[in-house]
Amino acid sequence: MQGWHKGQPSDQPGGYGLRLTPGDRDRNFDPSWTSVDVELDGGPTVAVPLSPSFWRTCSELRSSEIGSWLLSAGVAPWPLGEPPSVVVRAIEGNRFSARIHVVRSVL
């Protein structure tokens, strides 16, 4: 999964989220859910509403709390075309955990 940004001012938390592939969405999310809870690593647990477009063409978990988390971790804003990688895991039901995937170089 990757960070997502709507294109609003990049220093503001609104307009950020996490982008899922349609396959990940279909495998891990239930169409009957109207929201999911995401435990942000080192941050709060946030309730993220799922819009009707989430099930069609916009499979992003959008939340200003996610934006604040990405900004405070220093991975947002990011260079064009280089969103951070985020590992999202199902916990139970509509509850998930998220952590920023940090790639470490090996010398």
C-alpha positions, 0 to 999 in steps of 0.5 A, spaced: 500 500 500 502 507 498 501 513 501 495 517 497 495 525 496 489 529 493 493 534 491 491 540 496 497 544 499 501 538 501 503 541 508 496 540 510 493 533 513 487 534 509 487 530 502 492 525 505 490 517 505 492 510 503 491 507 497 489 500 496 489 496 490 482 494 487 485 486 489 487 488 496 480 492 497 476 486 494 480 481 498 480 484 505 474 489 505 467 487 506 462 491 502 457 491 508 462 496 512 461 503 512 468 505 516 474 501 518 478 502 524 486 503 523 491 503 528 496 508 526 503 505 528 506 510 533 499 514 533 492 514 534 487 509 532 482 512 527 475 511 524 475 512 516 469 512 513 468 508 506 465 512 501 461 509 495 466 511 490 471 506 495 468 500 492 468 503 485 474 507 482 477 510 488 480 505 493 483 510 498 482 510 505 482 518 506 483 521 513 486 528 515 488 523 521 492 519 516 495 525 513 497 528 520 501 521 521 504 521 515 506 528 516 509 527 523 513 521 521 516 525 515 514 521 509 509 527 507 510 531 503 513 526 498 517 527 491 512 527 485 511 519 483 514 517 490 509 516 495 511 512 501 510 505 502 505 503 508 504 496 510 497 495 512 494 488 516 488 486 517 487 485 525 479 482 526 473 484 522 474 492 520 480 493 524 487 494 521 494 496 523 498 501 519 506 502 519 510 506 514 515 501 511 522 504 511 527 501 506 534 501 509 540 500 505 545 495 506 552 497 505 
